[in-house]
Amino acid sequence: MRTPKKSALRPTSRPADRRGDDEIWPRVTRELADDLAFDAPARDRAGKPPFDEVARLQEAGLPALLAPPGPGGRGADWRAACAVIREISAADSSIGELLAHHHVLSWTARFLTGGEAPVPASAPHTAFEDGTAREGRLLAGGIEPSRTPAEPGLTLTPAPGGYLLDGRRSFASGVSVADRLVVGARCTQTGELLVFLVDPADPAVFIEPGAERVGQRLSGAGTVTFDQVRVDARNVLGALPRDEHAVAPFTTLAPLALRLLLVHVGLGIAEGALAEARDVSRATRAVPRRTGSRTGAPDDTSDDPFGREDPFLLLAYGELATSAHAAAAVVERATDVLARGLVTGSALGVEERADIAVLVAAAEAVTSRAAVRITSRILELVDTTEPADAPGGGPGFDRFWRNARALTARSSETHRLRDIGDHYLHGTRPGLRLLA
């Protein structure tokens, strides 16, 4: 079994002291991943809100790192951010999901400007990005989805100096532990979807932690009720029109960015499960076997006392490793294409956006299958009978399968494949969507 240890060199310097340092961040991420992996099974069983985990993230400076690239080396570029989230997810995918939402939300101001560069120097945009990076704030929330009878949505009513926010909405990650909420709501006067910041410590904000989930138990999901919450006009980050056709292609990269980051979380689950299973199999088979016959005859000799040539075990790990490699290749291609789209900014065209959408959908389909298959198969390959009082609470391999199922159940693989097929056969562009 992978045996991560509590980091002896847990970072203690302020995030601002290490921004832009391309050499130290991989080490910081690796140490934090080892720290999280050490007690992941026990924390998963406890299922408590991730206050301690967020403290570890902020101590290491990851919320500040996972802000948009900016002056003075602030923030990580897209590829580096994906690598951080993927490695953290291999240790604890709930925390990886929390960071994925944080990173996409930290780009909100840029998405709302349609990719104009530099980001306008107006107070809301500047204060939002600078405050997120400088103070290491953890962001959570999301833009309002379509209204449903169960959740009629959020509304903003104009008031002197700003708005009053009302409504109730559930969020998939982070709201129970966030420093700021990025929320979208319809203005009752104009019908525009306004995007703004809310302080969850406001006494008119009521947060209910999510019910116990099958997987991704530590992602900080919950339901938030807003009761006449005062929203200062200075905290409005931007607006989106009702007509989706009037939205810039760059703005519609936001839901694709979130979907791809969650793909990295799923890939991290598969890679983490496979690595831990490999370590357990190695440790188990490193003990020489006694090779007596079933009838109790004396031990005979064996050319392979360590079981390294078990053809079924080798075949199984070969298939699973190949599945992980194939998924990683597709994910990396989608990551590169989306990274180029983010750099392109306002010059991004509709066709380029459609190509990015197709590759993200392909990455989702391939990785979803791989993650579920790998995490299911390792339960058959690895002896999970270690006592529950063992360090870390036992091996806990079931958490990988539960997390993979919970993560992949949120999107329809069939719909993704149909979109890909329609684009391939007819050149149809996947629909432009607003922020998700």
C-alpha positions in Angstrom: 0.0 0.0 0.0 1.2 3.5 -0.7 2.5 4.7 2.7 2.3 8.5 2.7 3.7 10.1 5.8 2.9 13.3 7.6 5.1 15.9 6.0 8.1 16.8 8.0 8.5 20.0 5.9 5.0 21.3 5.8 5.2 24.8 4.3 5.1 27.6 6.8 5.9 30.7 4.7 3.2 33.0 3.5 1.8 32.3 0.0 3.0 35.6 -1.3 6.6 34.6 -0.6 6.3 31.7 -3.1 4.2 32.9 -5.9 5.6 32.2 -9.3 8.2 29.7 -8.0 7.8 26.9 -10.5 10.3 24.7 -8.7 8.8 24.7 -5.2 5.1 24.2 -6.0 5.4 20.6 -7.2 7.1 19.8 -4.0 4.6 21.6 -1.9 1.8 19.9 -3.7 3.4 16.5 -3.3 3.9 17.0 0.4 0.4 18.1 0.9 -0.9 15.2 -1.1 1.1 12.8 1.1 -0.3 14.6 4.2 -3.9 14.2 3.0 -3.4 10.5 1.9 -2.1 9.5 5.3 -5.5 9.8 7.0 -7.8 9.9 4.0 -9.6 6.6 4.9 -10.3 7.8 8.5 -11.5 11.2 7.4 -13.7 9.7 4.7 -15.4 7.5 7.3 -15.9 10.4 9.7 -17.5 12.5 6.9 -17.1 15.8 8.7 -17.0 19.2 7.0 -13.5 19.8 5.7 -12.4 22.6 8.0 -9.1 20.9 8.9 -8.4 20.0 5.3 -9.0 23.6 4.2 -6.6 24.8 6.9 -4.0 22.5 5.4 -4.7 23.9 1.9 -4.3 27.5 3.1 -1.3 26.7 5.2 0.3 25.3 2.0 -0.8 28.3 0.0 -2.8 26.4 -2.7 -5.9 28.7 -2.8 -3.5 31.6 -3.6 -1.7 29.5 -6.2 -4.9 28.5 -7.9 -5.8 32.0 -8.8 -5.6 33.4 -12.4 -2.1 34.2 -13.6 -1.4 37.9 -12.9 1.3 40.5 -12.3 4.4 39.5 -10.4 4.0 35.8 -11.0 0.7 35.7 -9.2 -1.3 32.5 -9.8 -0.7 29.3 -11.8 -1.2 28.8 -15.5 -3.9 26.4 -16.6 -1.7 23.4 -17.1 0.0 23.8 -13.7 -3.3 24.2 -12.0 -4.6 21.1 -13.6 -1.5 19.2 -12.4 -2.0 20.4 -8.8 -5.7 19.4 -8.7 -5.0 16.0 -10.2 -2.2 15.2 -7.7 -4.3 16.3 -4.7 -7.3 14.3 -6.1 -5.1 11.1 -6.2 -4.8 11.5 -2.4 -8.2 12.9 -1.6 -10.6 13.6 -4.5 -13.1 15.5 -2.3 -10.4 18.1 -1.7 -9.5 18.0 -5.4 -13.1 18.8 -6.3 -13.2 21.6 -3.8 -10.0 23.1 -5.4 -11.4 22.6 -8.9 -14.5 24.7 -8.2 -12.3 27.3 -6.5 -10.0 27.6 -9.4 -12.8 28.1 -12.0 -14.6 30.6 -9.8 -11.3 32.6 -9.5 -11.5 33.2 -13.3 -15.1 34.5 -13.1 -14.1 38.2 -13.7 -12.1 37.3 -16.8 -14.8 35.0 -18.2 -17.4 37.8 -17.7 -15.3 40.3 -19.7 -15.4 38.0 -22.7 -11.6 37.5 -22.6 -10.6 41.2 -23.0 -7.0 41.6 -21.8 -5.9 42.9 -19.5 -8.8 42.5 -17.1 -10.4 46.0 -16.7 -8.9 47.9 -13.8 -12.3 48.6 -12.3 -12.6 48.0 -8.6 -14.7 44.8 -8.6 -12.4 42.9 -10.9 -9.1 44.1 -9.4 -10.2 43.7 -5.8 -11.7 40.3 -6.5 -8.6 38.7 -8.1 -6.1 40.5 -5.9 -8.0 39.7 -2.8 -8.4 36.1 -3.7 -4.6 35.7 -4.3 -3.3 38.0 -1.6 -5.4 36.6 1.2 -5.6 33.0 0.0 -9.4 33.1 0.0 -11.2 29.8 -0.8 -14.1 30.4 -3.2 -17.2 28.3 -3.6 -20.6 28.8 -5.2 -21.8 28.8 -8.8 -23.9 30.6 -11.3 -27.7 29.9 -11.1 -28.9 27.0 -13.2 -32.3 26.7 -14.8 -35.1 27.2 -12.4 -36.8 24.0 -11.2 -39.9 23.5 -8.9 -37.6 22.1 -6.2 -35.2 25.1 -6.4 -36.9 28.1 -7.9 -33.6 30.0 -8.0 -32.2 33.2 -6.6 -33.4 36.7 -7.2 -31.8 40.2 -6.9 -34.1 43.1 -6.1 -32.6 46.6 -6.8 -32.1 48.6 -3.6 -30.2 51.8 -2.8 -26.5 51.2 -3.4 -26.9 47.7 -4.6 -29.4 44.8 -4.3 -31.2 42.4 -2.0 -30.6 38.7 -2.6 -33.2 36.1 -1.8 -33.7 32.4 -2.5 -32.3 29.0 -1.7 -29.9 26.9 -3.7 -27.7 23.8 -3.2 -24.1 23.7 -4.3 -21.9 20.7 -5.0 -18.7 21.8 -3.3 -17.1 24.1 -0.8 -20.0 26.2 0.6 -19.7 25.0 4.1 -16.0 26.1 4.4 -15.6 28.9 1.9 -14.3 32.4 2.6 -16.4 33.9 -0.2 -19.3 32.7 -2.3 -19.5 33.6 -6.0 -23.2 33.5 -6.9 -25.4 34.3 -9.8 -29.0 35.5 -9.7 -31.6 37.1 -12.0 -32.3 40.8 -11.5 -36.0 41.3 -11.0 -35.8 44.6 -12.9 -33.7 43.8 -16.0 -33.8 40.0 -16.2 -30.0 39.9 -16.5 -28.0 37.3 -14.7 -25.7 39.2 -12.3 -22.7 37.6 -10.8 -21.4 38.8 -7.5 -19.6 38.1 -4.3 -21.2 37.2 -1.0 -19.6 36.8 2.4 -20.9 33.6 3.9 -20.4 35.1 7.4 -23.3 37.5 6.7 -26.0 36.8 9.3 -28.6 36.7 6.6 -26.8 33.8 4.9 -27.8 30.3 6.3 -25.7 27.3 5.2 -26.9 23.7 5.8 -24.2 21.1 5.2 -25.1 18.5 2.6 -26.6 15.2 3.7 -24.3 12.2 3.9 -23.3 11.2 0.4 -22.1 7.9 -1.1 -18.9 9.5 -2.3 -17.0 12.8 -2.3 -18.1 13.2 1.3 -15.5 15.9 2.2 -16.2 18.3 -0.6 -18.1 20.7 1.6 -21.4 20.5 -0.3 -24.4 22.2 1.1 -27.6 24.2 0.7 -27.5 28.0 1.2 -30.5 30.2 2.0 -30.2 33.9 1.3 -32.7 36.0 3.2 -32.6 39.7 2.2 -28.8 39.6 1.9 -27.4 43.0 1.1 -25.2 42.9 -2.0 -23.2 46.1 -2.5 -22.9 47.2 -6.1 -19.1 47.1 -5.7 -19.3 43.4 -5.2 -21.0 42.8 -8.6 -18.4 41.1 -10.9 -20.4 41.3 -14.1 -23.6 40.4 -15.9 -24.7 38.0 -18.6 -27.6 38.7 -21.0 -30.6 36.5 -21.4 -29.7 35.8 -25.0 -27.1 33.1 -25.1 -26.2 34.0 -28.6 -25.0 37.4 -27.4 -22.4 35.8 -25.1 -18.8 35.8 -26.2 -17.3 32.3 -27.0 -14.6 33.0 -24.4 -17.2 33.4 -21.7 -18.7 30.0 -22.5 -15.4 28.4 -21.7 -16.3 28.6 -18.0 -18.5 25.5 -17.9 -15.9 23.6 -20.0 -13.1 24.6 -17.7 -15.1 23.3 -14.7 -15.9 20.1 -16.5 -12.3 19.5 -17.5 -11.0 20.2 -14.0 -13.5 17.6 -12.7 -12.2 15.2 -15.3 -8.7 15.7 -13.7 -10.3 14.9 -10.4 -11.7 11.7 -11.8 -8.3 10.8 -13.4 -6.6 11.5 -10.1 -9.0 9.0 -8.4 -8.1 6.3 -10.9 -4.4 7.0 -10.7 -4.4 7.2 -6.9 -6.4 3.9 -6.6 -4.1 2.1 -9.0 -1.0 3.3 -7.3 -2.2 2.3 -3.8 -3.4 -1.1 -5.1 0.0 -1.7 -6.7 1.8 -0.9 -3.5 -0.4 -3.3 -1.6 0.1 -6.1 -4.1 3.9 -5.6 -4.1 4.0 -5.7 -0.3 1.7 -8.7 -0.1 3.7 -10.7 -2.7 7.1 -9.7 -1.4 6.6 -12.5 1.3 7.9 -15.8 -0.1 5.1 -18.4 -0.6 5.1 -21.9 0.7 4.3 -24.1 -2.3 3.1 -27.4 -0.8 0.5 -29.4 -2.7 -3.1 -29.4 -1.7 -2.8 -32.9 -0.3 -0.3 -31.6 2.3 2.8 -32.9 0.6 6.1 -31.3 1.6 7.0 -27.9 0.1 8.4 -28.1 -3.4 10.5 -25.6 -5.2 9.3 -22.7 -7.2 11.0 -20.5 -9.8 8.9 -17.6 -8.6 8.6 -17.7 -4.8 7.4 -14.0 -4.7 4.5 -14.5 -7.1 5.8 -12.1 -9.7 4.8 -14.2 -12.6 1.1 -14.7 -11.7 -0.3 -14.2 -15.2 -3.7 -13.2 -14.1 -2.4 -10.5 -11.8 0.0 -9.2 -14.5 -2.8 -9.1 -17.0 -5.1 -7.3 -14.7 -2.6 -4.6 -13.8 -1.5 -4.3 -17.5 -5.1 -3.7 -18.6 -5.8 -1.2 -15.8 -2.5 0.7 -16.3 -3.2 0.9 -20.0 -6.7 2.3 -19.3 -5.2 4.9 -17.1 -2.6 5.9 -19.7 -5.2 6.1 -22.4 -7.4 8.4 -20.3 -4.5 10.5 -19.4 -3.5 11.0 -23.1 -7.0 12.2 -24.0 -7.2 14.5 -20.9 -3.8 16.0 -21.7 -4.9 16.8 -25.2 -8.1 18.5 -24.0 -6.0 20.4 -21.3 -3.6 21.7 -23.9 -6.4 22.9 -26.2 -8.3 24.6 -23.4 -5.1 26.3 -22.3 -4.7 27.7 -25.7 -8.3 28.9 -25.7 -7.8 30.7 -22.5 -4.7 32.5 -23.9 -6.6 33.4 -27.1 -9.0 35.5 -25.1 -11.5 37.6 -26.9 -10.2 36.5 -30.3 -11.6 33.0 -29.6 -14.0 32.0 -32.3 -17.2 29.9 -32.2 -15.5 27.1 -34.2 -12.5 26.9 -31.9 -14.8 26.9 -28.9 -16.8 24.0 -30.4 -13.5 22.0 -31.0 -12.6 22.5 -27.3 -16.1 21.4 -26.2 -15.8 18.2 -28.2 -12.4 17.3 -26.7 -13.6 18.0 -23.2 -16.6 15.8 -23.8 -14.2 13.0 -25.1 -12.1 13.4 -22.0 -15.1 13.1 -19.8 -16.4 10.0 -21.5 -13.0 8.2 -21.5 -12.1 9.1 -18.0 -15.5 8.3 -16.5 -15.2 4.8 -17.9 -11.6 4.3 -16.8 -12.2 5.6 -13.3 -15.2 3.4 -12.6 -13.5 0.4 -14.1 -10.2 0.8 -12.3 -11.7 1.5 -8.9 -14.1 -1.5 -9.3 -11.4 -3.9 -10.4 -8.9 -3.1 -7.6 -11.4 -4.2 -5.0 -11.0 -7.7 -6.6 -7.2 -7.5 -6.8 -6.3 -6.3 -3.4 -6.7 -7.9 0.0 -8.8 -5.5 1.9 -9.0 -7.4 5.1 -6.6 -5.2 7.0 -8.0 -4.5 10.5 -9.9 -1.2 10.8 -7.7 -0.2 13.7 -4.6 -0.2 11.4 -2.9 3.2 10.8 -5.2 5.4 8.9 -8.2 3.2 9.7 -7.4 0.4 7.2 -6.9 0.5 3.5 -10.3 2.0 2.6 -10.1 1.1 -1.1 -13.9 1.3 -1.3 -13.6 5.1 -1.1 -12.0 5.3 -4.5 -14.9 3.4 -6.1 -17.5 5.5 -4.2 -15.8 8.7 -5.1 -15.6 7.8 -8.8 -19.2 6.8 -8.9 -20.4 10.0 -7.2 -18.3 12.2 -9.4 -19.2 10.5 -12.7 -22.9 10.2 -11.9 -23.3 14.0 -12.3 -22.9 14.0 -16.1 -24.4 11.8 -18.8 -21.8 9.9 -20.8 -24.5 9.1 -23.4 -25.2 12.8 -24.0 -21.5 13.5 -24.3 -21.0 10.8 -26.9 -24.0 12.0 -28.9 -22.6 15.5 -29.0 -19.3 14.1 -30.2 -21.0 11.9 -32.8 -23.1 14.8 -34.1 -20.1 17.1 -34.4 -18.1 14.4 -36.1 -20.8 13.4 -38.6 -22.5 16.8 -39.3 -20.1 19.4 -37.9 -22.7 20.5 -35.4 -21.4 22.8 -32.7 -22.1 21.8 -29.1 -24.5 24.4 -27.7 -23.1 27.6 -26.3 -24.0 27.7 -22.6 -23.7 30.3 -19.9 -21.6 29.8 -16.8 -22.6 26.6 -15.0 
